[in-house]
Amino acid sequence: MALVAAGPARLVRCGQKDELYRSGLRSGAGTALHGLAGAKKWLEWRREIELLSDVAYFIFTTLSGYQTLGEEYVNIVQVDSTKKRVPSFLRRAIFISLHTLVPYCLEKGLLHLEHELQTEADESRTSQSNPVLGLSSRTLIRNWIQKQVGELTEQQKKTVLQIVYVFKQCIPLLHRLHLAAFYISGTFYHLSKRITGITYLHLGGLQREDQSIRSSYKFLGIISLFHLLLTIGVQMYSFKQKQRARQEWKLHRNLAHQKNTAKEKTTGRHSRCTLCLEERRHTTATPCGHLFCWECITEWCNTRTECPLCREKFHPQKLIYLRHYQL
């Protein structure tokens, strides 16, 4: 039986099949929990049920030394970096952890950290209205983050919040970079397999079967890489423009401070921004009709895409800058 390196087409089909079966398993487990414990418990434990379903799928296949259903579908087997041996038990366990547990812990950690760094004014309301946090008050991750955040100053909290936002933006870009590298090289469809060095061999196939379309995948990888670089460039340009606009706005606000103070006496508290508690400058309206300073609401939208008052979800592009607005 001939053993050749599995091409990108087989790896893609394998990943798609495995994702299909994992989705079915997650859906079945979620439906069972919903029927037994009700909708509230299902919402509270939904993410954990998905994690347990994925872990169970890989434990009964990869960790047990068997092919996954996707690997069996395209007739490929896992091998280590030498391409002569099946991956060791430890290597397979590390792969499963990186593929399932690490993304879950990273998502939860960033979510709890971002939640703790928000203003105290809406902390209780957020914890009650955000079902994604789930067991936030009972998790070890939450307690540890809460302790660490409590030792930070207000300026440090703002800095860490910006770092969290940038990190969350970088994670999808990292996945896109890895996918472009896969299209070009034809190996390591998943980032966890790239880290652990697990590759695939095709059983009983001819190499030219996948070689005939490998050039198409390389071309797709080059296009994906170019698009990724373009996206990063646009985001960096947008960030610089936003920083420049923010500096100009602060300068204009400082120069007009005396005029604003005098005007505040006549306009009253209704012209105040509820975020900075000062008179609104460059009044901006959300789709739900609430008014804020341009800088305040755009900075708010950097981390949360909802109205600070009524919690209505909206896209930042829906903000309306009101020129020559006076109350």
Buried (B, 14 or more C-beta within 10 A) or exposed (E): EEBBBBBBBBBBBBBEBBEEBBEEBBEEBBEEBBEEEEEEEBEBBBBBBBBBBBBBBBBEBBBEEEBBBBBBBBBBBBBBEEEEEEBEEEBBBBBBBBBBEBBBEEBBBBBBBBBBBBEEEBEEEBEEEEEEBBEBEEBEBBEEBBEEBEEBEEEEBEEBBBEBBEEBEEEEEEEBBBBBBBBBBBBBBBBBBBBBBBBBBBBEBEBEEBEEEBEEBBEBBEEBBEEBEEEBEEEEEEEEEBEEBBEEBEEEBEEEEEEBEEBBEEBEEEBBBBBBEBBBBBBBBBEBEBBBBBBBBBBBBBBBEBBBBEBEEBEEEEBEEEEEEEE
